[in-house]
């Protein structure tokens, strides 16, 4: 008998699972292997079985595409979605719109005309800053720019993408009311203790202000007595508890937004994975792993054809239907991380091997 999990029995089921001491065997978590430096060397130790190659397919910029879909379908705001429709480069175009600068100043590595900051780099961090409700002052410190530049960024970002901040606010406020958020496909992430902890944090706000004021007064003394030092220790201990409480509230509010965006991305990858697994079963392929936004397959060499690449592309980009186009980067790999892009002409399908310089020279003659 399969137990159906509902809002009414969810907490009881979670408590039972937590109290269960039985050990469950777990597979290897490939997501914890870094893709750079030493992690890349570890990944390259993985090879497909003889006669096969790996094919990896990674969803491109799935989270901002989900954000732009919500902004368009819920608020009628096409500002971010149009970037993906036109395929003009996400961060580059956002930087152009936000900083009101020509493209040459908004490409990767370029400085603004004054040489003060890098617009594209600031844009990438800035989207997260708006998502996490960061203050202009905190953002300025993080990016090592003046408060004026940070304030300009926030102001012009909100003008260029008018519903982004409202989207973030509405998701958080919904969580505060209901105790959960939902992905675009209805999967819930619950925050059962939010209301209680937030109420306690609000109740202690005046106490926190009094403690900060008292600490400031004691620290301002020219000479502190042993009693002052003892009191300062007590104050700090109390502030640490209150800070942890307030920090937990802030963390849950940020996590609510992440749960909708990242959770929807995970839903899409699961749908892609389900469809891909059925295809693998039909064709004798192997679905080895899903890692973040990527699926990793093993395909027999004699089946690595342009038609196979087109099928994988269809699975990754057409299984889910959003108001923005989905894209995928597909690579063929004799071993993990040894990547060849078929769309760049780096793979010889006829001989099922990477193209060489001699192949390129022959193709030009």
Secondary structure, 3 states (H helix, E strand, C coil): CCCCCCCCCHHHHHHHHHHCCCCCCCCCCHHHCCCCCHHHHHHCCCECCCCEEEEEEEECCHHHHHHHHHHHHHHCCCCCHHHHHHCCCHHHHHHHHHHCCCHHHCCCCCCCCCCCCCHHHHHHHHHHHHHCCCCHHHHHHHHCCCHHHHHHHHHHHHHHCCCHHHHHHHHHHHHHHHCEEECCCCCEEECCCHHHHHHHHHHCHHHHHHHHHHHHHHHCCCCCCHHHHHHHHHHHHHHHHHHHHHHHHHHHHHHHHHHHHHHHHHHHHHHHHHHHHHHHHHHCCEEEEEECCEEEEEEEHHHCCHHHHHHHHHHHHHCCCCCCCCCEEEEEECECCCEECHHHCCEECCCCEECCHHHHHHHHC
